Amino acid sequence: MQEIFKKLDLLDYIDSFSKLLAREKSIIMEGDINLHYRLINELSHFDFKEPSKLTNLDNALLLIQKQGILKIYEIYEFIKIIDYFNYLKKFTFEGKLQEWMDKIIIPPEITNICDYFDDKSKLKTGVNEEYDAISEAIYRNKQEIKQNLYKTINSSKLRAYLVDSQIHYINQEECILVRGGFNHVLKASVLDRSNSGFFYVLPHSVSSLKQKQSNLINKQEEILLKICKEISSLFEKNLLFLKFINKEFDRFDHYQARLFFAKAGDKNFILPNKNNKNRLVEFKHPALHEPKPITIDFSKSVVMITGVNAGGKTMMLKSILSAVLLSKYLLPYNANQKTQIGTFKNINAVLDDPQSVKNDISTFAGRMVEFSKLFSSKSAIVGVDEIELGTDSDEAASLFKVIIEELIEKDIKIIITTHHKRLASLMAANEKVELVAALYDEENRRPTYEFLQGTIGKSYAFETASRYGIPHNVIKKARKVYGEDKDKLNELIERSSALEIEYKRKLENLQNEIDEYDRLNKNLKEQKESLDELIFEEKSKLEREYTDARDEAKKAIKAKVAQGHQHLNIAHAKAKSIKTQKVQEPEENLKVGDRVKYRSSKGEIISIKGKKAFIENDAGMKMQVLLSDLRRSGNLPKIKPKVKSTVTIQKPDSGHVKLDLHGQRADEAIENLDKFISDALIAGFDEVMVFHGIGTGKLARAVKEFLDKHPKVKSYSDAHPSQGGFGAKVIKL
């Protein structure tokens, strides 16, 4: 982790964040990043105090597990955690935050232990009477020592030997500072000598009090040990809870540190997405002082950054990788909230010269070692600075073109910087490659630290050399050696790449227009079909209304006026002249595989025979229909989820549907029978009747064979003698 942070110039940034953690730990949060993001967002709406600094308690938990006795300061570290969660539980949280806090149930006996200590980790008065008595005795003894020392200092006999009238602390002992010869007036033990040759002494009259003090402190330690043993025993019974709350505190510690870090610099949290959208918006690298905000779309598989030297190409590469890395660990940074970062498992930075005398490896060989590792990576993003480093640029361009294309197939995103145009020109035609050029202010001969997507940039090597102090005559000679032809060639490469990119964009726009036209054309066809259906329904309605009126007129004529027959005949003739027909245009060039519409059913043509076609509708039913009855349908069948359903088909009130095959050839009769059954199925009939006659028996046999093979025929039987007997069949569908 430290290595990648160092390569991306993020060490200071991470150190600044780590100082906000209550205790030292890895910056990585385990668990669901989406849940972490939601909890941090909910927590951001509350003002809460930051937790106290804590030590790592892994060893303390291990000691409890082994039935050991904790020190008082170790116990207090647990108390600080529990006190802080009790403080958090006083807030009126909502949503996931409240659910989390509800899961943290602190046992009452642990809460009682919290009342043992004050905010300075000292036992409160009243916890243990014996401990309180010893503490009071120690306090009184200290006062006696202090009074005795002041009495000695104020003694007239000692005044001539005193260096000052202060009480000094040497080796944690109170003493006084005296000159040589003090032993004539004071019995005391020498503790130390000052740089000036004076003596730090402890009067014998205080020594007895000191001994008493030591005995009291030892007694206090014995009582404290007893209390620690009782608390450690209680902690052992609640070991699982202590492990749980210790882990949950680390989780909250991650949240609070990130929130305070975000507020400190007006930073944003950018949650990684899974829609492969990658776009930096106004990103500011934390290592730069007053940096220019960077905006770049790096959604394509490869981003190739070319152009001016010292123009910010490497920092652009580092900025992209830094944003990905910080988003991966949900660390806030300076960028617009519109920034989008994808999800990557691995982040690699190939930035340094890998040459090593110790390992006997060249620059180019080192680069090959690093690239070879990428072929086994998955869901990774890698940044490569100066990709042709260490070898001939023309050879490297051909090699890296193939390597990059192979890595693209492995779904690896690559950010590249290069000074050479050959590799950029080779990759320009690939639709998965984004070219980015560092811009240069030619008038002022300075890089702008701005970037333009979709083009190859110039290196401006001579201009850069001039800006940094190389003599003008040296640069002039270098230009001559370089040659005008080479310069023109580079310009042609840049221009041809730009034209190729522009051509691709125009083709893409044209294809979008074609797709839009096809979509509109399909919509118009669907609208026409809907209008045809509407017109057909309206005409049918008018025809029914006319028929009903005519029937009523007949009844009136029979009852009253005989001469009305003449008018009725005229009306009947007019009705025939307005027979209902669908408004439709004949479809031409229908072929096998076309999607078509037959009445209210849609399907696909399976075969065509003369003027008839076999189609299979979207429900899986096959039928034979006339080609003239078919219309094109551009809509694909809707894929519906499989659900359990019950379909009830009501038998028509008019009785059986009948088909008469008398006088027809066997093949003609079977063809008509197939269409008849298909129409009956669409209409919803569950029983039909077919008349085939007896005759020679050839037609009857053909009908039976067809019915035996038809997948939708449940059963069939001879008709009742009154309805045709052996010469007819009743078919159940």
N, C-alpha and C positions, 0 to 999 in steps of 0.2 A: 504493500500500500504506500509506504513512504517513498518508494522509488518512483511510482507514477506521479505522486504529488510533486516530487522534486523536479521531474522532467517537465511538468506543466506549470512550474513556478507557483505552486499553490501551498507550499509549506507554511509560510507566514499566515496565510488565510486560515488554514486548518488549525494552526496554533492559537490564533485569536479566538476561534470557535471553541476549542478544547478548554480554554480558560474559564468558559461559562459553565462547564459541567461541574456538578457538585463533587464528583470524584473522578479520578482518572480512569478512562476506559476507551475501548475502540469506538470510532465514530459510526461504525456500522450498526444499524438497527435490524434485528431479526424479525421475521414475520411479514405480514401483508402490508405492503407499502401504501396501498389505497386506504386501508384502515388507519394507518399512522397519519396519513395526510388529513383524513376526516377528523380525527381526534385533535390534531394540532390546530386545524381550522376552528373547531368548536372552542378549544381552550383560548384562542386568540381574542375572544370576546370578553374575557375576564381579566381583571387586574389582580394579580396574586404576587406574593413575595417569593423571591428565589430561595431555594432550600439552602441550609447551612452546608459548609464543606464537610465531606465525610471521607473516611478511610475505607479501603477494601475489606470486606468482612468474610471473604472466602475461608481464610484460616480460622476465624472465630467460629464459623458454622461447623467446620471440621472438628474443632475442639469440643464443641457442644455434642456433636455426634459421638465422640469418643468418651463422653461423660466427664470432660475436663471442667475446670473452673475458670470462668472468664475474669479478666481484670475489670476494675470498676470503669475505666475509660472505654473498654470494649463494649461493656453493657450499655454505656451511655450512647455509643454510636447507633445501636439498635433503637434506643429510646428516641433519638433525633428523627429517625425514619418514621417511627410510629406517630410521634407528635406531629410530624408534617402531614401525614395522611389524615389525622384527626382534624387538622386545620383545613385541608382540602374538602373534607366531607361537610364542612359548614357552608360551602357554596351551593347555590341552587343550579346545578348543572342540568343539561337536557341531553336527549339523544344518546349517542354511543358513549359519550363521556360519563353520563349518569349511569349507564349500564355497567361501565367499567368500575366506577366507584362503588356501586352496589355489590360487586363481587368481592370487594376487599372488606371482609368482616373481621374486625380486630377482637380477639378473645378478651372478655372482661378482666381476667387475671393479669393479662399483659397491660391493659390500660391502667390497672392499679399500680403496676410497677413504674409507669411513667410519672406518677405522682410522688415518687420517692426523691426525684432530683429537681434542683433548681436549674435556671438557664446557664449556670456556670459548671454544670456536671457535678455539683456537690450534693450530698444527702441533705434533705430538708430536715428541720427540727421536728421531732415527733414520730419519725419513722422507727427509731430504736432508742429507748430510754437510756440504756447503758452507753450507747455511742454518744448521745447528747451530753451525758454527765462527763464523759472523758473529754469531749470537745470543750466543754466549759472549763474543766480543770486545766487543759492545755492553754486556753486563753488567759486564765488567771496567772498561770505560771510565767507566761510570756510577759505579762504586765510586771510581775515581780522582778524578772530579769532586767527589764528596761529600767524600772525604778532603782534597782541596785546599781546599775551602771551609771545612771545619772547622779546617784548619791556619791559614787566613787569619783566621778568627774568633778563634782563640786567640792571635793575634800580639799581643805587648805594645805594639807601636807603634800598632796600630789600636784598641786597647781604648777609648781616650778618645773615639773617633769612633763607636763602635758604639751603635746604639739598643737592640738586643737581640742575643742570641746564637743566634737561630733562622735556619734557611734558608727563604727565601720563594720562592714560585713566581709569577712575573709573566710573562704572555704565554708560558706553558709553558717558562719558563727559570728555573733555580735562581739565586738571587741573595741578597745580604745588604742589610740596611737600615742606612744610616750618616747622620751629620750632615754639614753643610757643612764644607769644609776638609779632607775625607778625602784629596783629591788630593795633599796634602803627604806622605802616608805610603803611599798605595796608588794604583797605576795600574789604572784600571778604566773601564768604559763604563757610562753612566747609562741604565737601562732605563725608569725611570718615577719620579714623585714621589708621596709619600704626602700625605694631606690635612693632615698636620701640618708639611709642608715638608721632610721627610726624603727621602733618595735611595735608590732601589733600584739597586744597582750590581752589575755582573758583572766580577770581577777579570780582568785580561788573562792571568794565569797559567792561568785556567780556559778562556779563549776558544779556545786551541789544542785543548784536550780536547773542547770543544764542536764545533769544526769536524771533528775526527776522528769524533765521535759522529754528526754529520750525514752524513759520508761512509759510515760503516758502515750507517746506516739506509737510505741510498740503495741501497747494494749489496744489503742484505736485501730491499728492495722489488723489485729486479731479479730476484733469485732467486725471490721469491714470485710475480712476474708469470709467470715461466717455468713454475712449478708450476701456476698457475691456467690457463695456456694448455694444458698437457697434460691437466688435468682437464676443461676445456671441450671439448677435442677428443674425449675419451672420452664426455662427456655427449652430444655431437652424434651419436655412433654409437648411443647408447641414448635418443635423443630421444622415440621413441614410448613407451618404458617410463616416462620421466620425466613425460610428459604424463598417462599412465595413473595412475601412483601419486599424482601431484598431485591428480587428480580424485577418486581413491579416498580420499585423506586428507580432502578436504572432506566426502565422504560420511560417513566415520567421525566427523569433527568434529561433524556434525549429530547423530549418534547420542549421542556422549558428552555433548554440551552438554545435550541433552534429558534424558538419564538423571540427570545431576547436578542439573539444574533440578527434576526431579520429586522427587528425594530431599530437596532442600533444604526443601520445604514440604509433604511428604506429598501430592503431587499425583498424579493418575491420567491415563493416556492413554485417550482415548475414540476408538476407530476408527470413522469414518463407515460407515454401513450402507446397503444398497440395498433395504431392505424398507419404506421410507417410515414407519418408526417414529421419532418425535421426542418425547423426554421428558427434561426436566432433572430430576435428583434431587439435592437438597441442593447446588445450585451456589452458589458464593460468588464474587461479582465481585471481581477483584484490586484494583480501585481503591478499594474500601470498607474502612474500618477496623472490624474485628469485625462483619461484615455478618450479617444473618439469612439462613440458607440458603434458596434458592428451589427449589421443586419445582413443575413445571408440565408438562402434556402439550400439545404443540403439533403433534400429528400431522395435524390438520385443515388445510385449505388456508388458512383465515384465523383468526387469533387477535385478538380485539378486546378491549382492556383499558380498562375504564371505572372511574369511581369517584372517590374523594377526591383533592383537590389535595394535592400534596407527599406523596403516599402511596406513592411508589415505582413509578409506572406506567412512567415513562421508563427507570428503572434495570432494570425487568423486561424491557422491550424490548431494552435494551443487553445484558442478560445472555443473552438468547436468541441474539442475533446474535453475541455474543462467543464463546459456546460453539461455535456453528457454525463461526466463523472459526478458532478455535484447533484444533478437531478437523480441519478441512480441511488445516491445515499440521502436524498431528500434534504440537502443542505441549501439554504436560501442564497441567492446571488443577485447582482444588479442586472436585471434584464426586464424588458416589457412583459407584461402578463400574457401577451399574445404569443410569446415564444412557445414552440412545440418541440418536444424531444421524444424520440422513440425509445423503445426498451432494448437494451443490449446487455447480454450476459458478460461479455468480455470487452475491455477497453485496453488497447495496446498503443504505445507511442514509440515509433522508431525515429528518434530524433538525433542521437549522438553518433559520433564516429566510433564504430565498434572495433577499430584496429587495436590489437593488443600484442605487444612484444612477448609478454609472459605466455600467452596462449598460442603464439606463433600464427596469428590470423590476420589477413589483410582487411582493409576497409570493405572492399566489395564482397569478400568471402563472408565477413561478418554479417553484411546485409542479407546475403543468401541464406545464412543460418536463421536469421530472424524471419525472413519470408517463408521458409520451409515450415516453420511452426504454425503459420496461419492456415495451412491447408487442412489441419486437424481441428481448427476452431469452428464454432457455430455461434450464430447470432452475435457477431463481434463487429466492432468499429475500430479501425486502425488508422493512425496518422503517420505519414512518412515524409520527413523533411529532406529535400534535395534527393529525390529518388535515384538519380543516376550517379550518386556519389561513389567515387572510387574506381570508375572504369570509363571506357569510351562511350560518349553519349549516344552515338548512332547505333552501336551494337546494343547498348542498354535499352534504347527505345524499343527495338524489336523484341527483346527478351521480356521487358516489363509489360509490353502490350499484351502478350499472350498470358503472362502471369496474372495480370489484372483481370482479363476476361475470364480466366478460370476461377478466380476468387469471387467474381460477380456471380457466377453460377452457384457458388456455395453460400450465397446470401450474406456476404461480408461487405460492409461499407468501408470505403477507403478514402481518406483525405490526403491529397498529395500536393507538395510544393515542388516546383522545378524551374530552373533557369533556361532550359532548352525547349525549343519549339517543336522538335521532331516528334517526340512522344505525344505532345498535345495535339499535333496535327493528325497523327495516326488514330487517336482516340476520339477526335472531334465528331466523327460520323456516328459513333455509338450513342444511341438514344438514352442509355443509362449513365452517360457521362455528362457532368456539368462543368463547363469551363468558366473560370473566374480570373479576371485580370486585375492586378494591382495598378491603380492609376498614377500618373506622373504629371506634375505641373511643368510643362516644357518651358513656359515663359520664365518662371522663377527657378527652373532647374532643381526642383525639390519633389520628393514623393508626397502624395496627398494623404496616404494611409487610408484611402478609400478604395472600394472594389466595385467592378462591373461584371455582372454575370453574363455568360454567353459569348465570350470572346477570348482570344489569346493576347496576352500583354507583351510588350517589348521589355527587354532587360535594362536598357539605358545604362549599360556598363560604362561607356565613355563619359556620359554626363555625371554619373555618380563619382567616377575617379576625379573629374575636374572639381566637383563640389568639395571633395575631401583633400584637396591640395596637391594633386599630381600636376606637374608643370604642363602648360598648354602645348609646348612643342613636343613633349613625349606623347601626349594624347593624339596629336596630329599625325605623328609617325605611326602610331598604333592603328589609327583609322586607315592609313594608306596600306599597311600590311594586311589588315582585315579585308580590304577591297570593296569596291562599289558593288561588284556582282553578288557577293555574299550578302551585302546589306539589302540589295534588291530582292534576292531570293527569300530572305526572311520576311520582307514586306509582302511578297506574293503568298507565302505560307499563311501569314496572318489574314490577308485579304480573302484567300480561297476558303479558309476555315470559317471566316465570318459569313461568306456567301453561302457555304454549305449549310451552316446553321440557320440562316435566314430562309433558305430553300426548304429545309425540313419543317420550319415553323409554318410556312405558307401551305405546304402539303397537309400538315396537321389541321390547319384552319379550314382548308378545302374539304377534308374528310369530315370534319365536324358539320360543315354546311350540308354535305351529302346525307349524313346521318339524320340531320334535322329535317331535310326534305322527305326522306323515306318515312320518318315518323309522322309528319303531317299528312303524307299521302295515305298511310294506313288509317289514320284518324278519319280522313275524308271518306274512305271506303266504308268504314264502320258506320259513319253517320248516314251515308246513302242507304246502306242496308237497313238501318233503323227506320229511316223515312219510308222506304219501300214497304216494310212491315206495317207501318202506321197507315199508309194509304190503302194497303190491302185490307186491313181490319176495318177501316172506315167504309170502304166500298161494300164489304161483306155485310156490315151493319145496315147500310142503306138498302141492299138487296133483300135482306131479311124483313126490314120494315115494309118494303114494297110488297113482298109476298104476303105478309100478314094482312095488309090493306086490301090486296086483291081477293084474298079468301073471304074477308068480311064483305067485300062488294058482291061476291058470288052469292053469299047467303041472302043479301038484301035483294038481289035480282030475282032469286027463286021465290022469295016471299012476296015481292010486290010487282016489279016491272019486267015484263018479258023482253021488251025492246032493249033493255040494258046490256044484253049479250053482245050486241054489236060494239058498244063502247068498251066492254071488257076485253074483247078480242084485240081491239086496237091497243089497249094498255099492255096486253100480254106481248104483243109484237115489239112494243117499245122496251119492255123489260129484257127481251132477248138481245136487243141491240146494245145493252149496257152490261154485258156479262163481265163479272169481276175477273181481272187479271192483275198479276203483279207487275209493277213498273220495274223492268230490269233489262239490262243489256246482255246479249249472249256472250258467254266467256269463250275465248279462243285459246288454242294451244295448251289445253289442260293436259298434263302428263302424270305418269306414275310418280308418287312422292309429293305431289302438290297438296297443300292444305286447302280444303274446300268446305263449303257450308251447304247442307241439304236440309231445307225447311228450318227447324230450330236446332238441328244437330250439326256439330262440327267434327271433322275428322280428316283422314288422309287417304288419297287414292292408292289402292293396292294394285289394280290391273284395269285395263281398258279393252273392251271387246266391241268393235263397231261403234254404235251410238250409245252403248251402255258402259257403265263403269262399276267395279266393285270397290266400295269404300269401307274403312274401319273407323267408326266414330270414337270420340275420346272416352266413351264408356267401355270400349272393347268390343262393340257389336259390329258384325260385318253385314253388309247389305248390298243389293244390286239396284242401281238407279239409272235413270237416263242422264246422259251428259248434259243435256239442255236444262236439267233441273239443278245443276250444280253451280255454285258461285265461289270464287276465290275467297279465302280467309287467311289473312296474314298473322292472325293471333295464334300464339303457341298455346297448347292445352294447359289449363291451370292445374298445378300440382296441389291436390288437396290432401290434408292429413287423413290417415285412415281412421275413421270413427265408426263405431257400431251404430247402425241405423236400421230402421224398419220401414219398408216401402209397401203401401197398400194400394192395389190397383182395383178400382171399382168396375164391375162388369157393366157394359152399356145397357140402357133400358130397351134398346131396339132388338135385342136377341143376338143370335149368332151372326158373325160376318161370314159371307159365303163367296166361293170362287168356283166357277164352272169351267172345266177343262175339256169338255166334250168336243170332239172333232179336231183336237190339236195333236201335232206330232209329239213324241215323247220328249225330245230335247227342248222343244219350244214350251211344252207344258211345264217341265221342271224349272226352266228359267223364270216363267211367270209365277210359279209356285214359290220360288225363292224370294222374289220381289214382294209377293203378297204377304208372306210370313214376316219379312222385314218391316213392311208398313204396319202390319198388325201389332208387332212388338212396340214400335214407336208410338202407335195410337193407344197402347195400354191394354189391348184385348188379351184375355187369358184363355179363350177358347174360340176356335174358328172351324168352319166346315168347308170341305173341298169335294166337288162332284167330278169323278173321273170316268164314270160309267163302267160297264162290264166288258162288252165287246170281246176282242181276242184276249184280253188280260194283260197285254203288253204295257198299256198306259198305267193300269192299276199296279203292276209290279214295279214300274219305274218310280211311281209315287211312294210306294212302301220303302224302297231302297233309299230314296232321298230323305224320308222322314226318320229312318233308322239312324242316319248319319248326322242329322242336323243337331247342333249342340243346344239349341234353345227349345227343342220339342221334348216335353216331359213324357207324353204318351199319346197314343191315338187308337181309335177303335172304329169298327164299322158303324154306320149311322143306323138309326131306327128304321124299320121297314117303311114307315110312313114318310121318311125323309130321304129315301134313296137306297137304304139297305147296304148290300155289298158294293154298290156303285158309288158310295160316298164315304168319306172319312171325317170323324169328329176329332180334331187335334187340340190337345191341351198344351199351352205354352208356359 
